[in-house]
């Protein structure tokens, strides 16, 4: 019966999600100003995605604890957080199909960001240095975004606050265990002599659970990071688990999100 209720809830959520999704596809490629309701519609669709992710987590937790399909019932409310403090969010899990974790989103590459902003500074090395690009420098702020304090571009700060607010409402136990390994860091990508890190533009943040860093390039991740990835993807952030060299503690703003900020006038439109 427990799973029957869950599947019924999924069906109820999928009905409006399908309608909103059809409307979203209809308005793709058009200016948001053509329909003032489009922004609210997109936010509603993002919320439905988060609700479905929460239901998926409930199913996984029931399966992992060996709950039988008996006459007990389970209730679900969109305002009720999935809160299970017995979950070990630092446990390591495999990343099967990790190349598909960012489906629908595009990596904001170094060349793309250079075309928008220019170099964050002229003499880039493997070490963090101060930002000198005046366009970016004027947009950089340092604020608390919930469980962590970061230095990033202003629109990225606002987006992170929304992400962590969603996590706090639905996963308060996980929210309380989130740590950061850094945000703004004006440098080249580790091991590269030419490619600039997204951290250098104030558009990326590294996260971990309980201060335990995830191992780079092992095609595995912490359970908590895999759950966080759903919330970030719904807000238009790209997960480093899908990189050629897996980097699952890394979250960066997608190209689609940046283009939305450009249309809304929240960031400059590009350099000559």
Order of alpha helices (4+ residues) and beta strands (2+ residues): alpha-alpha-beta-alpha-alpha-beta-beta-alpha-alpha-beta-beta-beta-alpha-beta-beta-alpha
